[in-house]
Each structure stands twice: as structure tokens, then as C-alpha cells.
Amino acid sequence: MMRWILASLSLVVATVAAGGPARTATAFPTPPPLPSPSPVTENFFGTNVSDPYRYFEDMSNPVVVDFFKNQNAYTRSVLDMLGAPRQRLFQRIKQLDNVVASV
């Protein structure tokens, strides 16, 4: 089910990005930049494992909070550009979700 939803959303985004059947090509906004990595290295059973974005787990970190707020604003702006196709997809997902819930 999730694969179908993701595939459908990808198709809608690709169609809109390509100009869609009745639309002119529209440039999508640039996504916010990823904050600089700040590696944390841990040793697991004799093997060092480095995680450059471990700090993303700390939701009290202002850098992380700002990044997610900017990412949310970016996502909203792209989804808002999809207009009617997005609404049709949303309605279809709701319809399919109701079918699964009633089984």
C-alpha cells in the first residue's frame, strides 16, 4: 500500500515538474541546505562507527529545529504547487485507506 502511495506521489510530482498536460513548466524552489556535519564516533565491539548527523536526534538543538522548520516550509511550497493533481491523489489515498480500514 505504501509503495503505491509513494509511486503515485512520485508520478504526480514528475508530471507537474515536466509541465503537466495543461501547465507550463514551473521551477521548484531550492530545498534548504543541510547543516554541516558534526561527527560522533562510537566503538561497537571493536569497530569505530562515525555518524556525521547524530545531532539530528536532539530536537532541543536550535540548528536541528530550524532545519526541520525550513524543510517543512519547503515541502509545503512544493506540495502547494501541485494544486488539483495533489487534491485528487489525496482523495484517492483517503478512499483506499477507508477500504483497508473496513476489511
VENKANOR-V933258 format. One record per residue. N is the residue number from 1. RES is the residue in one small letter. PHI is phi in whole degrees, -180 to 180 (* if undefined). NEAR is the number of other C-alpha atoms within 8 Angstrom. D_LAST is the distance of its C-alpha to the last C-alpha in whole Angstrom. Layout:
BEGIN
N_RES_PHI_NEAR_D_LAST, N_RES_PHI_NEAR_D_LAST
END
This chain:
BEGIN
1_m_*_4_14, 2_m_-63_5_17, 3_r_-61_6_19, 4_w_-63_7_18, 5_i_-63_9_19, 6_l_-65_8_22, 7_a_-64_8_23, 8_s_-65_9_22, 9_l_-64_10_24, 10_s_-62_8_27, 11_l_-65_8_28, 12_v_-63_11_28, 13_v_-62_9_30, 14_a_-64_8_32, 15_t_-64_10_32, 16_v_-67_12_34, 17_a_-63_11_36, 18_a_-83_7_38, 19_g_107_11_38, 20_g_65_10_35, 21_p_-66_5_36, 22_a_-128_5_38, 23_r_-126_7_39, 24_t_-89_6_42, 25_a_-62_9_41, 26_t_-123_7_41, 27_a_-79_5_42, 28_f_-77_6_39, 29_p_-66_7_41, 30_t_-80_5_42, 31_p_-67_6_39, 32_p_-65_8_41, 33_p_-70_4_43, 34_l_-76_5_42, 35_p_-60_6_44, 36_s_-61_4_47, 37_p_-67_6_46, 38_s_-138_8_47, 39_p_-60_9_47, 40_v_-121_9_46, 41_t_-114_8_47, 42_e_-125_7_46, 43_n_-108_8_47, 44_f_-115_7_45, 45_f_52_4_46, 46_g_89_5_49, 47_t_-116_6_47, 48_n_-79_8_48, 49_v_-123_8_44, 50_s_-105_8_45, 51_d_-123_8_42, 52_p_-71_9_44, 53_y_-121_9_41, 54_r_-58_9_40, 55_y_-64_9_42, 56_f_-68_7_38, 57_e_-79_5_37, 58_d_-95_7_39, 59_m_-75_8_38, 60_s_-97_6_41, 61_n_-76_8_43, 62_p_-59_7_44, 63_v_-64_7_44, 64_v_-67_12_40, 65_v_-60_10_39, 66_d_-62_8_41, 67_f_-60_11_40, 68_f_-68_8_36, 69_k_-65_8_37, 70_n_-66_9_39, 71_q_-64_10_36, 72_n_-64_8_34, 73_a_-63_8_36, 74_y_-63_12_36, 75_t_-60_8_33, 76_r_-59_8_32, 77_s_-64_9_35, 78_v_-70_10_34, 79_l_-63_9_31, 80_d_-64_7_33, 81_m_-70_6_34, 82_l_-74_11_31, 83_g_56_8_31, 84_a_-60_6_29, 85_p_-58_8_28, 86_r_-66_11_26, 87_q_-65_8_25, 88_r_-63_8_23, 89_l_-64_10_22, 90_f_-61_8_20, 91_q_-64_8_19, 92_r_-67_8_17, 93_i_-63_9_16, 94_k_-61_8_15, 95_q_-62_8_13, 96_l_-66_8_11, 97_d_-64_8_10, 98_n_-67_8_9, 99_v_-64_8_7, 100_v_-64_7_5, 101_a_-67_6_6, 102_s_-89_5_4, 103_v_-79_4_0
END
